Amino acid sequence: MEDFSGWVGRSETRHDVATAAPLAGLAALLDHDPAPPATVPPLGHWLYFLPDVRQSAIGEDGHPRRDDASFLPPVPLPRRMWAGGRIDFLAPIAVGAALVRTTTIGSIAAKRGASGDLLFVTLRHDISADGVAAVREEQDLVYRAAATVTAPLPPADPAEIEPEPAVAVRCIVPDPVLLFRYSALTFNAHRIHYDRDYARDVEGYAGLVVHGPLIATLLVDHARRTMPNQTPRHFRFRAEAPLIDTAPFDLCMARQGGSVRLWSRDAGGRRTMQAELHY
């Protein structure tokens, strides 16, 4: 694979405003009353700095085409996913605050997995609100080779089934409407989330794929429903397997000291994302 190390250290800065409208949409999506908040909720910063690439520059998968003029490297591997991340909540973001985000390519690493070549790109986002550092985030992207066959996941290995009982479980029934609304909120045009034929026939999934950041948002919301008076300081998550819209899935939580463990599991009991939320 081409050496992309020269892209490490590239940065870009974008500006936005923490408007209330997308927060009302997120509240509705999470099945809350859309009362206007005074501050942006945890992970609500994902509703800002949305992609604004011209329609003529969008590729077949719905992502911007990759070339030497784009911010991210022109990786030849066709499938791209948000694999995980680490977020520090440094200060509240008031609704109406002026936002500035500086994004830096922190690392690029090629690996060989069971499914073929992989390329991991880690981005560093530093967000300020009205001039005060508010969010520090590392975002892990993974690029993978094209799918060769369409097949459901094999039965879960016992090691993939969460042995620890959850103190709080909430069942989510995914459907195309839920996925479409989140795609609209985040201006995410990746076709695996709304085009079933493309998701199945081109990228090899058994159905529509539930967005990784949507699962992470649902997990944090699950913790906030259970512990509404706690203010998160740090959140980390890692995707382990795709969640498909053909069956319900569970959000699970277990307490551990001053933090909570969070995970999602599919209808077969397989853990698909694990996370930690620290207070």
C-alpha positions as CSV (number, residue, x, y, z in Angstrom):
1,M,0.0,0.0,0.0
2,E,1.2,3.5,-0.7
3,D,3.0,5.3,2.1
4,F,0.7,8.0,3.5
5,S,3.0,9.1,6.4
6,G,3.5,12.5,4.7
7,W,-0.1,13.3,5.5
8,V,0.5,13.0,9.3
9,G,0.4,16.5,10.8
10,R,-1.9,18.1,8.2
11,S,-4.5,20.3,9.9
12,E,-7.5,22.4,9.0
13,T,-9.7,24.8,11.0
14,R,-13.4,25.3,10.7
15,H,-15.9,27.6,12.3
16,D,-19.6,27.1,13.4
17,V,-22.2,28.3,15.9
18,A,-23.8,26.0,18.5
19,T,-27.3,26.6,17.3
20,A,-30.4,25.1,19.1
21,A,-32.2,23.6,16.1
22,P,-30.0,20.4,15.7
23,L,-30.2,19.8,19.4
24,A,-34.0,19.8,19.3
25,G,-33.7,17.3,16.4
26,L,-31.4,15.1,18.5
27,A,-33.7,15.2,21.5
28,A,-36.6,14.1,19.3
29,L,-34.5,11.3,17.8
30,L,-33.6,10.1,21.3
31,D,-37.3,10.2,22.3
32,H,-37.0,13.2,24.6
33,D,-39.2,16.3,24.7
34,P,-37.3,18.8,22.5
35,A,-37.1,21.5,25.2
36,P,-34.3,23.9,24.3
37,P,-31.2,23.2,26.4
38,A,-28.9,25.8,27.8
39,T,-25.8,23.8,26.9
40,V,-24.9,21.2,24.2
41,P,-25.3,17.7,25.7
42,P,-22.4,15.2,25.6
43,L,-21.6,14.2,22.0
44,G,-23.9,17.0,20.7
45,H,-20.8,18.6,19.2
46,W,-21.1,15.9,16.5
47,L,-24.0,17.9,15.1
48,Y,-21.7,20.8,14.1
49,F,-18.9,21.3,11.6
50,L,-21.0,19.1,9.2
51,P,-19.5,18.1,5.8
52,D,-20.2,20.6,3.0
53,V,-18.6,19.0,0.0
54,R,-20.3,19.9,-3.3
55,Q,-22.6,17.2,-4.7
56,S,-20.3,16.9,-7.8
57,A,-17.5,15.8,-5.5
58,I,-19.4,12.9,-3.8
59,G,-18.2,9.4,-4.5
60,E,-20.2,6.2,-5.1
61,D,-20.3,5.4,-1.4
62,G,-21.7,8.8,-0.4
63,H,-18.4,10.1,1.1
64,P,-16.4,12.8,-0.6
65,R,-14.1,11.5,-3.4
66,R,-10.5,10.9,-2.3
67,D,-7.8,12.8,-4.1
68,D,-4.7,14.8,-3.3
69,A,-6.7,18.0,-2.9
70,S,-8.8,16.5,0.0
71,F,-7.9,16.8,3.6
72,L,-7.8,13.0,4.2
73,P,-5.4,10.9,2.3
74,P,-6.6,9.2,-1.0
75,V,-6.7,5.7,0.5
76,P,-7.5,3.2,-2.2
77,L,-9.4,0.8,0.1
78,P,-13.0,1.4,-0.6
79,R,-14.9,0.8,2.7
80,R,-14.6,3.4,5.4
81,M,-16.0,3.2,9.0
82,W,-15.7,5.2,12.2
83,A,-14.1,2.6,14.5
84,G,-14.0,4.5,17.8
85,G,-12.7,7.4,19.7
86,R,-11.7,9.1,22.9
87,I,-13.3,12.4,24.1
88,D,-12.5,14.8,26.9
89,F,-15.3,17.2,27.9
90,L,-13.3,20.2,29.1
91,A,-16.0,22.9,29.5
92,P,-19.7,23.4,28.8
93,I,-20.7,24.6,25.4
94,A,-23.5,27.2,25.7
95,V,-26.1,27.3,23.0
96,G,-25.3,30.2,20.7
97,A,-21.5,30.0,21.3
98,A,-19.1,30.6,18.5
99,L,-17.3,27.3,17.8
100,V,-13.8,26.8,16.3
101,R,-12.5,23.3,15.5
102,T,-9.0,22.5,14.5
103,T,-8.5,19.0,13.1
104,T,-5.1,17.4,12.8
105,I,-4.2,14.0,11.3
106,G,-2.5,12.4,14.2
107,S,-1.4,9.0,12.8
108,I,-1.8,6.7,9.9
109,A,-1.1,3.0,10.3
110,A,-1.5,0.1,7.8
111,K,-2.3,-3.4,9.1
112,R,-3.2,-6.8,7.8
113,G,-6.4,-8.3,9.2
114,A,-8.4,-11.5,8.7
115,S,-10.4,-9.7,6.0
116,G,-7.4,-8.2,4.2
117,D,-5.6,-4.9,4.2
118,L,-6.6,-2.2,6.8
119,L,-5.6,1.4,7.1
120,F,-6.2,3.2,10.4
121,V,-6.3,7.0,10.4
122,T,-6.6,8.9,13.8
123,L,-7.8,12.5,13.8
124,R,-7.4,14.9,16.6
125,H,-10.1,17.5,17.0
126,D,-9.7,20.5,19.3
127,I,-12.9,22.5,19.8
128,S,-13.3,25.8,21.5
129,A,-16.5,27.6,22.4
130,D,-16.4,31.4,22.7
131,G,-12.6,31.1,22.9
132,V,-12.6,28.5,25.7
133,A,-11.3,25.0,25.1
134,A,-14.4,22.8,25.3
135,V,-13.8,19.4,23.7
136,R,-10.7,17.4,22.9
137,E,-11.3,14.3,20.8
138,E,-9.4,11.6,19.0
139,Q,-11.4,9.9,16.2
140,D,-10.3,6.6,14.7
141,L,-11.2,5.8,11.1
142,V,-10.6,2.5,9.4
143,Y,-10.4,1.8,5.7
144,R,-11.0,-1.8,4.5
145,A,-10.9,-3.8,1.3
146,A,-14.0,-4.4,-0.8
147,A,-16.4,-7.1,0.3
148,T,-16.4,-10.3,-1.6
149,V,-19.6,-12.0,-0.5
150,T,-22.7,-11.1,1.3
151,A,-23.1,-13.3,4.4
152,P,-24.5,-12.9,8.0
153,L,-22.1,-12.8,10.9
154,P,-21.3,-16.3,12.2
155,P,-22.7,-17.3,15.6
156,A,-21.1,-15.4,18.4
157,D,-18.0,-16.8,20.0
158,P,-18.4,-17.2,23.8
159,A,-15.6,-14.7,24.3
160,E,-17.7,-12.1,22.4
161,I,-20.7,-12.5,24.7
162,E,-20.6,-10.1,27.7
163,P,-20.3,-12.2,30.9
164,E,-21.0,-9.3,33.3
165,P,-24.7,-8.6,34.1
166,A,-25.9,-5.1,33.3
167,V,-27.5,-3.0,35.9
168,A,-29.6,-1.2,33.3
169,V,-30.7,-2.5,29.9
170,R,-32.7,-0.7,27.2
171,C,-33.9,-2.3,24.0
172,I,-33.7,-0.3,20.8
173,V,-35.6,-1.4,17.6
174,P,-33.7,0.1,14.7
175,D,-35.5,0.9,11.5
176,P,-34.8,2.9,8.3
177,V,-36.5,5.9,9.8
178,L,-34.2,6.0,12.8
179,L,-31.2,5.7,10.6
180,F,-32.4,8.3,8.1
181,R,-33.1,10.8,10.8
182,Y,-29.6,10.5,12.2
183,S,-28.1,10.7,8.8
184,A,-30.0,13.9,8.2
185,L,-29.0,15.4,11.6
186,T,-25.3,14.8,10.8
187,F,-25.5,15.3,7.0
188,N,-24.0,11.8,6.6
189,A,-24.5,10.5,3.1
190,H,-22.8,7.1,3.5
191,R,-25.1,4.8,1.6
192,I,-24.7,1.8,4.0
193,H,-27.1,3.6,6.4
194,Y,-30.1,4.2,3.9
195,D,-29.5,2.3,0.7
196,R,-30.2,-1.4,1.4
197,D,-29.3,-2.7,-2.0
198,Y,-25.9,-0.9,-1.9
199,A,-25.2,-2.0,1.7
200,R,-25.9,-5.6,0.8
201,D,-24.7,-5.9,-2.8
202,V,-21.6,-3.6,-2.7
203,E,-20.4,-3.5,0.9
204,G,-21.5,-7.0,1.9
205,Y,-23.7,-6.3,4.9
206,A,-26.9,-8.2,5.6
207,G,-29.0,-5.0,5.8
208,L,-28.7,-1.3,6.7
209,V,-25.8,-0.5,9.2
210,V,-26.6,1.4,12.3
211,H,-24.2,4.4,12.5
212,G,-21.3,3.9,15.0
213,P,-21.7,7.5,16.4
214,L,-25.5,6.9,16.8
215,I,-24.8,3.8,18.9
216,A,-22.3,5.8,21.0
217,T,-24.8,8.6,21.4
218,L,-27.5,6.1,22.4
219,L,-25.1,4.6,25.0
220,V,-24.3,8.0,26.5
221,D,-28.0,8.8,26.6
222,H,-28.7,5.5,28.3
223,A,-26.2,6.4,31.1
224,R,-27.7,9.9,31.4
225,R,-31.2,8.4,31.7
226,T,-30.0,6.2,34.5
227,M,-27.7,8.8,36.2
228,P,-29.2,12.2,35.2
229,N,-27.3,14.3,37.7
230,Q,-23.8,13.3,36.7
231,T,-21.6,15.4,34.4
232,P,-19.3,13.3,32.1
233,R,-15.7,14.3,31.9
234,H,-14.3,11.6,29.5
235,F,-15.8,9.1,27.1
236,R,-14.2,6.4,25.0
237,F,-15.7,3.8,22.7
238,R,-14.7,1.1,20.3
239,A,-16.8,-0.6,17.6
240,E,-16.4,-4.4,17.6
241,A,-19.0,-5.7,15.1
242,P,-21.6,-4.1,12.8
243,L,-25.2,-3.7,14.0
244,I,-27.8,-4.3,11.3
245,D,-31.3,-2.9,11.3
246,T,-32.9,-6.3,10.9
247,A,-33.2,-7.1,14.6
248,P,-33.5,-5.2,18.0
249,F,-30.3,-4.6,20.0
250,D,-29.7,-3.8,23.7
251,L,-27.9,-0.9,25.4
252,C,-26.2,-2.1,28.6
253,M,-24.6,-0.4,31.5
254,A,-22.6,-1.5,34.6
255,R,-21.2,0.8,37.3
256,Q,-17.5,0.7,38.3
257,G,-16.4,3.3,40.8
258,G,-16.6,6.8,39.5
259,S,-17.4,5.6,35.9
260,V,-19.7,3.3,34.0
261,R,-19.1,0.6,31.5
262,L,-21.4,0.7,28.5
263,W,-21.9,-1.7,25.7
264,S,-24.3,-2.7,22.9
265,R,-25.2,-6.2,22.1
266,D,-27.1,-7.7,19.1
267,A,-30.0,-10.1,19.2
268,G,-27.5,-13.0,19.3
269,G,-25.8,-11.7,22.4
270,R,-22.7,-10.5,20.6
271,R,-21.1,-7.3,22.0
272,T,-20.9,-4.9,19.1
273,M,-19.5,-1.8,20.8
274,Q,-17.9,-1.2,24.2
275,A,-17.4,2.1,25.9
276,E,-16.5,3.8,29.2
277,L,-17.9,7.0,30.6
278,H,-16.0,8.8,33.4
279,Y,-17.4,11.4,35.7
